[in-house]
Amino acid sequence: ASSKGSPAAGVAGLSLGLGAPPRANRPMGLNLDALRDNSEEAAPESELQIRRRKFDFFEKHCTRVADGLYVAGEAVAKNRATLDEHGITHVINCNAFIIPNYFEPDLAYKSLWLQDTPGEDISCVLFDCFDFIRASHRDGGRVLVHCSQGVSRSASVAISYLMWRDGDTYERTFARVKASRGVANPNMGFTCQLLQWH
């Protein structure tokens, strides 16, 4: 019987016969085991990979930084289920240039038009924010302070409020907020203003 139509005949036809290729055609010194993905011996994560994973986590995280005070980014600000889950009643939108007040008039909003740049003056809006937060707390409300990612602008407003409320230093207050929201990182200009402001 002919094996002309069988798959083995086709494969054999593509190789140099039924045996292994001649030794001269094999790459020398190639360790195939070293090329295989070995999950047990995977390389440790780079700093960039760790930071990406942290941002991915906090992107959708509504972070409680004090009683009745939360910090987040836009992904949380536009997710009504997440806001309801945390009992958010009031919102400070630090990036009203781009992000709409998604659930107005159901929630009370304070809109700020802050750029996330070192030259932006954040100090001129702080006491209005403090009044807004205090009024919401008097009514038993909870406040979300958000910007695009919940990293610089919103963290700066929350840190300044806690500094003012507790009479504490920037360094200690920043450390408290950072312990809750690992990506909190006011830009250098905001940091300098808060250091001078206190």
C-alpha positions as a Python dict, from the first residue, in 0.01 Angstrom:
ca = {
    (1, 'A'): (0, 0, 0),
    (2, 'S'): (128, 344, -87),
    (3, 'S'): (172, 602, 185),
    (4, 'K'): (168, 885, -68),
    (5, 'G'): (-144, 1061, 72),
    (6, 'S'): (-68, 1010, 442),
    (7, 'P'): (40, 1300, 665),
    (8, 'A'): (355, 1111, 760),
    (9, 'A'): (461, 1095, 397),
    (10, 'G'): (408, 1473, 362),
    (11, 'V'): (610, 1548, 674),
    (12, 'A'): (881, 1307, 569),
    (13, 'G'): (885, 1472, 228),
    (14, 'L'): (961, 1806, 394),
    (15, 'S'): (1247, 1671, 603),
    (16, 'L'): (1567, 1513, 486),
    (17, 'G'): (1435, 1162, 532),
    (18, 'L'): (1277, 981, 824),
    (19, 'G'): (1572, 1023, 1058),
    (20, 'A'): (1695, 1335, 1239),
    (21, 'P'): (1860, 1604, 1027),
    (22, 'P'): (2233, 1566, 986),
    (23, 'R'): (2431, 1698, 1286),
    (24, 'A'): (2590, 1970, 1073),
    (25, 'N'): (2248, 2144, 1040),
    (26, 'R'): (2176, 2155, 1415),
    (27, 'P'): (2256, 2475, 1609),
    (28, 'M'): (2537, 2407, 1852),
    (29, 'G'): (2528, 2509, 2218),
    (30, 'L'): (2157, 2604, 2223),
    (31, 'N'): (1997, 2525, 2559),
    (32, 'L'): (1625, 2490, 2488),
    (33, 'D'): (1541, 2449, 2858),
    (34, 'A'): (1674, 2799, 2924),
    (35, 'L'): (1435, 2942, 2662),
    (36, 'R'): (1123, 2786, 2813),
    (37, 'D'): (901, 2999, 3037),
    (38, 'N'): (972, 2885, 3388),
    (39, 'S'): (707, 3048, 3606),
    (40, 'E'): (874, 2932, 3928),
    (41, 'E'): (1194, 3111, 3834),
    (42, 'A'): (1038, 3422, 3674),
    (43, 'A'): (1243, 3739, 3695),
    (44, 'P'): (1137, 3981, 3969),
    (45, 'E'): (906, 4264, 3862),
    (46, 'S'): (1068, 4586, 3753),
    (47, 'E'): (985, 4912, 3929),
    (48, 'L'): (782, 5016, 3624),
    (49, 'Q'): (576, 4694, 3635),
    (50, 'I'): (508, 4743, 4007),
    (51, 'R'): (398, 5103, 3948),
    (52, 'R'): (170, 4995, 3660),
    (53, 'R'): (9, 4729, 3874),
    (54, 'K'): (-44, 4981, 4156),
    (55, 'F'): (-204, 5233, 3916),
    (56, 'D'): (-427, 4962, 3771),
    (57, 'F'): (-547, 4874, 4120),
    (58, 'F'): (-610, 5232, 4236),
    (59, 'E'): (-771, 5340, 3908),
    (60, 'K'): (-1101, 5184, 4018),
    (61, 'H'): (-1046, 5220, 4394),
    (62, 'C'): (-1245, 5467, 4604),
    (63, 'T'): (-993, 5527, 4884),
    (64, 'R'): (-1105, 5630, 5230),
    (65, 'V'): (-840, 5867, 5369),
    (66, 'A'): (-1040, 5983, 5675),
    (67, 'D'): (-1392, 5953, 5813),
    (68, 'G'): (-1625, 6080, 5542),
    (69, 'L'): (-1340, 6171, 5304),
    (70, 'Y'): (-1239, 5971, 4995),
    (71, 'V'): (-994, 6019, 4708),
    (72, 'A'): (-1019, 5866, 4360),
    (73, 'G'): (-984, 5925, 3988),
    (74, 'E'): (-1236, 5966, 3709),
    (75, 'A'): (-1312, 5593, 3679),
    (76, 'V'): (-1468, 5605, 4026),
    (77, 'A'): (-1628, 5948, 3976),
    (78, 'K'): (-1835, 5816, 3685),
    (79, 'N'): (-1930, 5484, 3846),
    (80, 'R'): (-2256, 5536, 4031),
    (81, 'A'): (-2252, 5187, 4186),
    (82, 'T'): (-1911, 5252, 4346),
    (83, 'L'): (-2019, 5593, 4473),
    (84, 'D'): (-2335, 5444, 4625),
    (85, 'E'): (-2140, 5157, 4778),
    (86, 'H'): (-1926, 5410, 4969),
    (87, 'G'): (-2218, 5638, 5055),
    (88, 'I'): (-2079, 5937, 4863),
    (89, 'T'): (-2312, 6238, 4880),
    (90, 'H'): (-2076, 6523, 4785),
    (91, 'V'): (-1805, 6547, 4519),
    (92, 'I'): (-1515, 6785, 4466),
    (93, 'N'): (-1421, 6765, 4099),
    (94, 'C'): (-1064, 6900, 4072),
    (95, 'N'): (-1053, 6864, 3692),
    (96, 'A'): (-1371, 7031, 3574),
    (97, 'F'): (-1189, 7139, 3255),
    (98, 'I'): (-1233, 6785, 3125),
    (99, 'I'): (-1444, 6576, 3363),
    (100, 'P'): (-1815, 6653, 3388),
    (101, 'N'): (-2015, 6637, 3709),
    (102, 'Y'): (-2162, 6300, 3614),
    (103, 'F'): (-2444, 6275, 3869),
    (104, 'E'): (-2555, 6632, 3919),
    (105, 'P'): (-2807, 6718, 4069),
    (106, 'D'): (-2836, 6384, 4256),
    (107, 'L'): (-2502, 6453, 4426),
    (108, 'A'): (-2374, 6791, 4546),
    (109, 'Y'): (-2070, 6909, 4346),
    (110, 'K'): (-1793, 7162, 4389),
    (111, 'S'): (-1607, 7219, 4062),
    (112, 'L'): (-1242, 7325, 4050),
    (113, 'W'): (-1048, 7406, 3734),
    (114, 'L'): (-701, 7301, 3846),
    (115, 'Q'): (-417, 7215, 3611),
    (116, 'D'): (-178, 6947, 3734),
    (117, 'T'): (126, 7169, 3684),
    (118, 'P'): (382, 7297, 3936),
    (119, 'G'): (287, 7660, 3856),
    (120, 'E'): (-83, 7614, 3943),
    (121, 'D'): (-195, 7802, 4257),
    (122, 'I'): (-391, 7551, 4463),
    (123, 'S'): (-395, 7759, 4781),
    (124, 'C'): (-665, 7996, 4651),
    (125, 'V'): (-930, 7719, 4645),
    (126, 'L'): (-850, 7537, 4968),
    (127, 'F'): (-1070, 7721, 5219),
    (128, 'D'): (-1373, 7694, 4988),
    (129, 'C'): (-1307, 7318, 4976),
    (130, 'F'): (-1279, 7300, 5354),
    (131, 'D'): (-1618, 7475, 5391),
    (132, 'F'): (-1773, 7233, 5140),
    (133, 'I'): (-1632, 6928, 5322),
    (134, 'R'): (-1736, 7055, 5667),
    (135, 'A'): (-2088, 7136, 5549),
    (136, 'S'): (-2128, 6787, 5404),
    (137, 'H'): (-2002, 6625, 5725),
    (138, 'R'): (-2242, 6834, 5934),
    (139, 'D'): (-2524, 6687, 5726),
    (140, 'G'): (-2386, 6333, 5772),
    (141, 'G'): (-2251, 6320, 5416),
    (142, 'R'): (-1939, 6170, 5264),
    (143, 'V'): (-1712, 6355, 5023),
    (144, 'L'): (-1522, 6220, 4724),
    (145, 'V'): (-1235, 6440, 4605),
    (146, 'H'): (-1133, 6336, 4255),
    (147, 'C'): (-920, 6441, 3961),
    (148, 'S'): (-818, 6234, 3658),
    (149, 'Q'): (-625, 5961, 3839),
    (150, 'G'): (-652, 6043, 4208),
    (151, 'V'): (-280, 6111, 4230),
    (152, 'S'): (-193, 6482, 4254),
    (153, 'R'): (-476, 6738, 4257),
    (154, 'S'): (-731, 6543, 4459),
    (155, 'A'): (-465, 6410, 4696),
    (156, 'S'): (-342, 6768, 4754),
    (157, 'V'): (-691, 6891, 4844),
    (158, 'A'): (-745, 6599, 5083),
    (159, 'I'): (-403, 6641, 5243),
    (160, 'S'): (-455, 7015, 5292),
    (161, 'Y'): (-794, 6958, 5454),
    (162, 'L'): (-651, 6704, 5699),
    (163, 'M'): (-356, 6934, 5777),
    (164, 'W'): (-598, 7217, 5850),
    (165, 'R'): (-842, 7002, 6048),
    (166, 'D'): (-579, 6825, 6257),
    (167, 'G'): (-314, 7099, 6278),
    (168, 'D'): (-56, 6850, 6153),
    (169, 'T'): (249, 6882, 5924),
    (170, 'Y'): (254, 6814, 5554),
    (171, 'E'): (499, 6526, 5593),
    (172, 'R'): (290, 6335, 5849),
    (173, 'T'): (-39, 6401, 5670),
    (174, 'F'): (103, 6300, 5333),
    (175, 'A'): (234, 5976, 5487),
    (176, 'R'): (-114, 5900, 5628),
    (177, 'V'): (-284, 5957, 5293),
    (178, 'K'): (-14, 5765, 5106),
    (179, 'A'): (-59, 5469, 5342),
    (180, 'S'): (-422, 5448, 5227),
    (181, 'R'): (-381, 5550, 4864),
    (182, 'G'): (-47, 5421, 4747),
    (183, 'V'): (-42, 5632, 4429),
    (184, 'A'): (-102, 5966, 4605),
    (185, 'N'): (174, 6200, 4489),
    (186, 'P'): (115, 6578, 4476),
    (187, 'N'): (326, 6748, 4212),
    (188, 'M'): (626, 6949, 4328),
    (189, 'G'): (447, 7283, 4303),
    (190, 'F'): (154, 7166, 4518),
    (191, 'T'): (394, 7012, 4768),
    (192, 'C'): (589, 7338, 4802),
    (193, 'Q'): (268, 7539, 4846),
    (194, 'L'): (141, 7306, 5118),
    (195, 'L'): (475, 7314, 5297),
    (196, 'Q'): (471, 7695, 5295),
    (197, 'W'): (99, 7719, 5369),
    (198, 'H'): (128, 7527, 5695),
}
